[in-house]
Amino acid sequence: MERSKAEILEKKLYQALNVVICESKIARTYGTEYKLTYSDICLLKCIQHNEGAKAGDLSQYLGITNGAVAQLAKKLENKSYLG
């Protein structure tokens, strides 16, 4: 059975998204002492742009749970990115 152009395009888009998702999970140094993931960078940027925000506010902004924010924050605190 021959696949339609739409099905082929859908498959290629899905494959491209998988590559992007996998790449975003790889920790990199970004010119810093410790390796950081894309999630780490997102949280740091969110904190920078929303000074004084609580974990609940950050979780809503980032679309993740309060627990995920707390876990990321603890990891960043251990790496001395948060005080």
C-alpha positions, 0 to 999 in steps of 0.5 A: 500500500502506497503512503500518501505525501501527508503520511511521509511528511508526518513521519519526517516531522516526527523524526525531526522532533525526536532528534530535537528532543534527544538533543535538548536532553544532552548536557553541555558546558555552554562555556560554564564550569558545569554541564547544563541541560536545556531544562537547566538553562530554561529555569535559569532564564525564567528565574532571571526574568521573574525575580522573586517568583515562587516555584508555583509561578515558575512551574506554570510559566515553564509548563512543568510540575512544582516538583520538577522545578524543585528538583532542577533548582536543587541540582542548580543549587548544588552546582552553585548557580543558585544561592 
